[in-house]
Amino acid sequence: MDGEIRLTISIALCTFNGERFLREQLDSFSHQTRLPDEVVVSDDGSTDRTLEILETWAKEVPFPVRIHRNPQNLGYAQNFQETMKRCIGDLIFPSDQDDWWAPEKLEKMAKVLEEQPELAYAACRTVYTDEDLIPFSEEIMREKRMTCLSSASAYHMVPNATGCGMAIRKSMLEKVLPIPNGWPHDMWICETLPFFGESRFLEEELLHQRAHRESVTFRSIHDSWSQGRNVFYCLSTGQFRWHEGLRKTFRENLDRFPDGEYKNHCLKYYAHQETHFGNRLLAQERTRLDLAFLELLSGRYFRHPQPVKSFLFDVKEGVLNYLKRQKENKRKENAPTGKLPALNHEEEETR
């Protein structure tokens, strides 16, 4: 059609010892109803057949495939950043090495961004599957949805899209890079792109994301879901500390983003997070149960999933940590000092 905008497409694929499922993902690229204009691959130091599989496939497809091998392991977030920076397409589709894309994924998501130039990125619905691409049961998915909801509420404002379910304008992506250390690439992108444009979520299930033991995202998490663990409110002290670091890094980067309503919203949200999760940390670690009751009475627990269970969890952790400290102090008091005991008067005369 005259005047139709057609944006070029780059797939940004990151690999690391992915021989087990890689070929299936690559074939889903070559079976797209709209083929990519390029596939850019960054391998993070694979020692299996990953590079061999990539090179064989690259000779079979009708579009360019550029394969780069990192001189040292970067980790998945920084590897994605470098891979996306190497892409030259108007739209960038990040990809894991072990998923499967529906044949119309590129076509439908590119069309949305072509028709709505105000969008910074689009994301599609994800089907979470086992390693044989069999979707999880609804019971497990309920756990998954609650986990994601709580994870999002812990340190960032918007429910983060799965990185490999996104299509991002390169012109917008360049505005939010670099990704700070410690931040997952997709969470950082979801957190910062709203400074520069809107997003669109497609209800269509265009991505099957595979869970298996070797995957970064889902390592052992399926066991938690299948056992019905309430991982969404029992955030550990370690996770709270991690979230604290992410919030700090985000604030340090705020100056490079434009002022406006979204920035004001971020500042208010993070102020709440620092108060709420800071008090919860003190309640858990230092048995400041008064702060847990303060959070309950102020209503801040109720701005997050399962508020009553979260409160009870914090109280339980605080009591357990208090008992643990008491036990440790008693052990230190009863520990031998390494000095000879003092002799009494009779023992001195005997000697």
Beta strands, then each sheet from edge to edge (+ up, - down):
strand 1: 9-15
strand 2: 38-43
strand 3: 65-69
strand 4: 91-95
strand 5: 100-101
strand 6: 119-129
strand 7: 166-169
strand 8: 198-210
sheet 1: 3+ 2+ 1+ 4+ 7- 6+ 8+ 5-
end
